[in-house]
Amino acid sequence: MTRERESALALLRRGRIGVVGQGFGLLEHLPVWRGVAVGLIAQGIPLEEQRARAKAALAELGLDARLAERRPAELSGGERQRAAVARALLVASEALIADEPTSNQDAAAGELVVRAFAARAARGCAVVVATHDDALASLADRRLVLGTTAP
């Protein structure tokens, strides 16, 4: 891939497509809210609005203001995963792509993630999810099941 194409894809992802990978991709040296808000910097959004939006996205996923001020290493795996989901939700105006977004969640926290994804889909955001979570998969308008057959 050329450098120009990579730059164009980065701009697209940064402005309209939210991505949640299995590695979370949080910035360990920053408070969680700041790492969640990082996608808003390039959009020219003032710092206080970044903070407010990030904290609202975190709250939607059950992470309170106290947790928003901590570093990622101080959170559980499930909390870090929800922080990564919050970061993706902030920029996902056109598409949200997630790989196993409920894998580290208990039932209640997983339901918060499912509701957040459903809300974005209801607003016209395309949501593409790779999951083993039947509850999450059952909400899909279209479903593609991948697998192998036993010999």
One Martini backbone bead per residue (centre of mass of N, CA, C, O) as a GRO file, in nm:
protein
  151
    1MET     BB    1   0.099   0.035   0.021
    2THR     BB    2   0.073   0.353   0.001
    3ARG     BB    3   0.118   0.642   0.169
    4GLU     BB    4  -0.133   0.787   0.061
    5ARG     BB    5  -0.335   0.563   0.125
    6GLU     BB    6  -0.281   0.548   0.427
    7SER     BB    7  -0.363   0.842   0.485
    8ALA     BB    8  -0.652   0.822   0.382
    9LEU     BB    9  -0.742   0.598   0.577
   10ALA     BB   10  -0.680   0.745   0.839
   11LEU     BB   11  -0.880   0.978   0.794
   12LEU     BB   12  -1.132   0.806   0.778
   13ARG     BB   13  -1.112   0.667   1.052
   14ARG     BB   14  -1.088   0.924   1.232
   15GLY     BB   15  -1.377   1.062   1.128
   16ARG     BB   16  -1.595   0.778   1.079
   17ILE     BB   17  -1.434   0.522   1.200
   18GLY     BB   18  -1.478   0.268   1.427
   19VAL     BB   19  -1.234   0.072   1.622
   20VAL     BB   20  -1.230  -0.268   1.767
   21GLY     BB   21  -0.993  -0.442   1.919
   22GLN     BB   22  -0.834  -0.687   2.114
   23GLY     BB   23  -0.595  -0.473   2.220
   24PHE     BB   24  -0.744  -0.169   2.254
   25GLY     BB   25  -0.527   0.080   2.226
   26LEU     BB   26  -0.428   0.222   2.474
   27LEU     BB   27  -0.297   0.497   2.654
   28GLU     BB   28  -0.098   0.444   2.927
   29HIS     BB   29  -0.006   0.764   2.998
   30LEU     BB   30  -0.314   0.819   3.012
   31PRO     BB   31  -0.601   0.897   3.075
   32VAL     BB   32  -0.872   0.746   2.968
   33TRP     BB   33  -1.026   0.989   2.850
   34ARG     BB   34  -0.792   1.081   2.662
   35GLY     BB   35  -0.776   0.821   2.489
   36VAL     BB   36  -1.071   0.840   2.392
   37ALA     BB   37  -1.034   1.147   2.266
   38VAL     BB   38  -0.812   1.139   2.039
   39GLY     BB   39  -1.008   1.152   1.779
   40LEU     BB   40  -1.085   1.471   1.835
   41ILE     BB   41  -0.838   1.641   1.770
   42ALA     BB   42  -0.849   1.649   1.446
   43GLN     BB   43  -1.141   1.805   1.470
   44GLY     BB   44  -1.101   2.063   1.671
   45ILE     BB   45  -1.176   2.000   1.957
   46PRO     BB   46  -1.209   2.106   2.250
   47LEU     BB   47  -1.098   1.988   2.546
   48GLU     BB   48  -1.365   2.003   2.715
   49GLU     BB   49  -1.532   1.851   2.503
   50GLN     BB   50  -1.369   1.596   2.498
   51ARG     BB   51  -1.415   1.524   2.791
   52ALA     BB   52  -1.724   1.511   2.783
   53ARG     BB   53  -1.754   1.298   2.561
   54ALA     BB   54  -1.583   1.076   2.689
   55LYS     BB   55  -1.744   1.053   2.957
   56ALA     BB   56  -2.013   0.980   2.820
   57ALA     BB   57  -1.916   0.721   2.680
   58LEU     BB   58  -1.825   0.580   2.938
   59ALA     BB   59  -2.101   0.593   3.087
   60GLU     BB   60  -2.260   0.424   2.876
   61LEU     BB   61  -2.044   0.177   2.976
   62GLY     BB   62  -2.005   0.204   3.308
   63LEU     BB   63  -1.789   0.447   3.332
   64ASP     BB   64  -1.684   0.650   3.553
   65ALA     BB   65  -1.515   0.935   3.648
   66ARG     BB   66  -1.305   0.786   3.816
   67LEU     BB   67  -1.207   0.592   3.586
   68ALA     BB   68  -1.136   0.819   3.373
   69GLU     BB   69  -0.869   0.910   3.554
   70ARG     BB   70  -0.732   0.664   3.494
   71ARG     BB   71  -0.526   0.422   3.406
   72PRO     BB   72  -0.542   0.139   3.226
   73ALA     BB   73  -0.383  -0.046   3.441
   74GLU     BB   74  -0.630   0.014   3.662
   75LEU     BB   75  -0.797  -0.175   3.491
   76SER     BB   76  -0.983  -0.396   3.376
   77GLY     BB   77  -1.036  -0.574   3.099
   78GLY     BB   78  -1.334  -0.485   3.061
   79GLU     BB   79  -1.283  -0.181   3.096
   80ARG     BB   80  -1.085  -0.149   2.863
   81GLN     BB   81  -1.278  -0.244   2.645
   82ARG     BB   82  -1.490  -0.018   2.692
   83ALA     BB   83  -1.296   0.212   2.628
   84ALA     BB   84  -1.250   0.125   2.334
   85VAL     BB   85  -1.544   0.156   2.255
   86ALA     BB   86  -1.573   0.455   2.323
   87ARG     BB   87  -1.367   0.555   2.117
   88ALA     BB   88  -1.524   0.450   1.868
   89LEU     BB   89  -1.797   0.599   1.918
   90LEU     BB   90  -1.693   0.897   1.877
   91VAL     BB   91  -1.626   0.837   1.544
   92ALA     BB   92  -1.893   0.665   1.459
   93SER     BB   93  -2.079   0.783   1.196
   94GLU     BB   94  -2.061   0.535   0.970
   95ALA     BB   95  -1.865   0.322   1.132
   96LEU     BB   96  -1.846  -0.002   1.308
   97ILE     BB   97  -1.566  -0.200   1.418
   98ALA     BB   98  -1.568  -0.534   1.574
   99ASP     BB   99  -1.371  -0.750   1.796
  100GLU     BB  100  -1.504  -0.894   2.045
  101PRO     BB  101  -1.664  -0.670   2.249
  102THR     BB  102  -1.775  -0.906   2.483
  103SER     BB  103  -1.547  -1.108   2.592
  104ASN     BB  104  -1.481  -0.936   2.887
  105GLN     BB  105  -1.786  -0.961   2.976
  106ASP     BB  106  -2.041  -0.938   3.148
  107ALA     BB  107  -2.369  -0.930   3.111
  108ALA     BB  108  -2.414  -0.629   3.182
  109ALA     BB  109  -2.180  -0.506   3.013
  110GLY     BB  110  -2.260  -0.634   2.744
  111GLU     BB  111  -2.531  -0.483   2.724
  112LEU     BB  112  -2.409  -0.201   2.692
  113VAL     BB  113  -2.271  -0.258   2.424
  114VAL     BB  114  -2.516  -0.345   2.265
  115ARG     BB  115  -2.676  -0.080   2.300
  116ALA     BB  116  -2.469   0.107   2.168
  117PHE     BB  117  -2.474  -0.030   1.891
  118ALA     BB  118  -2.780  -0.004   1.839
  119ALA     BB  119  -2.788   0.306   1.848
  120ARG     BB  120  -2.603   0.350   1.604
  121ALA     BB  121  -2.771   0.191   1.400
  122ALA     BB  122  -3.033   0.369   1.433
  123ARG     BB  123  -2.849   0.624   1.309
  124GLY     BB  124  -2.688   0.475   1.047
  125CYS     BB  125  -2.470   0.297   1.147
  126ALA     BB  126  -2.239   0.080   1.060
  127VAL     BB  127  -2.226  -0.261   1.191
  128VAL     BB  128  -1.930  -0.460   1.252
  129VAL     BB  129  -1.914  -0.803   1.380
  130ALA     BB  130  -1.704  -1.013   1.562
  131THR     BB  131  -1.858  -1.315   1.703
  132HIS     BB  132  -1.973  -1.547   1.981
  133ASP     BB  133  -2.221  -1.374   2.057
  134ASP     BB  134  -2.548  -1.448   2.031
  135ALA     BB  135  -2.685  -1.186   2.127
  136LEU     BB  136  -2.539  -1.001   1.929
  137ALA     BB  137  -2.594  -1.156   1.660
  138SER     BB  138  -2.917  -1.145   1.678
  139LEU     BB  139  -2.923  -0.822   1.589
  140ALA     BB  140  -2.874  -0.873   1.305
  141ASP     BB  141  -2.955  -0.822   0.974
  142ARG     BB  142  -2.682  -0.962   0.907
  143ARG     BB  143  -2.533  -1.298   0.854
  144LEU     BB  144  -2.204  -1.446   0.895
  145VAL     BB  145  -2.089  -1.780   0.892
  146LEU     BB  146  -1.794  -1.910   1.016
  147GLY     BB  147  -1.627  -2.220   0.918
  148THR     BB  148  -1.573  -2.558   0.982
  149THR     BB  149  -1.562  -2.882   0.885
  150ALA     BB  150  -1.558  -3.188   0.966
  151PRO     BB  151  -1.402  -3.480   0.843
   0.00000   0.00000   0.00000
